[in-house]
C-alpha cells in the first residue's frame, strides 16, 4: 500500500461553489442543493487509512469523528449497492 503525503494533494482547501437556481435562494451552496448520498471506502493498511482520514480533514472535507473505527478485513469484502448505483476506483 502506498502512503501519500500532503504534497500529493491539492494545495488549497476545497471551496464551496454557490449557485442560483431559478426561484431558489441564491445564497445556497452547491453542496446544500445537491445532497446525494455518497459512500467513501478506504481500503489499505491502518496507517494509510489514518493518514487519508487526516488529509481529508486538513482539506476541510470531513471530520475524522464521522469515520467508522478501523476494522480488519476478512478473506472477502461484499459491497451491496443500491439500485442504479455506480462505482469508480482510483488505485495508485
DAJO-V295491 format. One record per residue. N is the residue number from 1. OMEGA is omega in whole degrees, -180 to 180 (NA if undefined). BURIAL is # if it has 16 or more other C-alpha atoms within 10 Angstrom, else .. D_CENTER is the distance of its C-alpha to the mean C-alpha in whole Angstrom. Layout:
# DAJO-V295491
N;OMEGA;BURIAL;D_CENTER
N;OMEGA;BURIAL;D_CENTER
This chain:
# DAJO-V295491
1;178;.;19
2;176;.;18
3;-177;.;17
4;178;.;15
5;-179;.;17
6;-180;.;16
7;177;.;18
8;-176;.;16
9;178;.;13
10;-177;.;14
11;-177;.;17
12;177;.;16
13;178;.;14
14;-180;.;12
15;176;.;15
16;176;.;15
17;177;.;17
18;178;.;20
19;-178;#;22
20;180;.;25
21;-180;.;26
22;179;.;29
23;-178;.;31
24;179;.;27
25;-178;.;26
26;-179;.;26
27;179;.;24
28;177;.;21
29;177;.;18
30;-180;.;16
31;-179;.;13
32;-177;.;16
33;-178;.;18
34;-178;.;15
35;176;.;14
36;-178;.;13
37;177;.;11
38;-180;.;8
39;176;.;7
40;178;.;5
41;176;.;8
42;-177;.;9
43;-179;.;13
44;179;.;15
45;179;.;17
46;179;.;17
47;179;.;17
48;178;#;15
49;178;#;12
50;-180;.;13
51;179;#;13
52;177;#;10
53;179;#;9
54;-180;#;12
55;178;#;11
56;176;.;7
57;179;.;10
58;178;.;12
59;-179;#;11
60;-180;.;11
61;-178;.;7
62;178;.;7
63;-179;.;10
64;-178;.;11
65;-178;.;13
66;177;.;11
67;175;.;10
68;176;.;13
69;178;.;16
70;-177;.;16
71;176;.;18
72;179;.;20
73;177;.;20
74;-179;.;23
75;-176;.;25
76;174;.;23
77;177;.;19
78;178;.;20
79;-179;.;17
80;-179;.;18
81;173;.;17
82;179;.;18
83;178;.;21
84;-179;.;20
85;178;.;16
86;180;.;15
87;175;.;13
88;-178;.;12
89;173;.;12
90;180;.;12
91;-178;.;15
92;NA;.;16
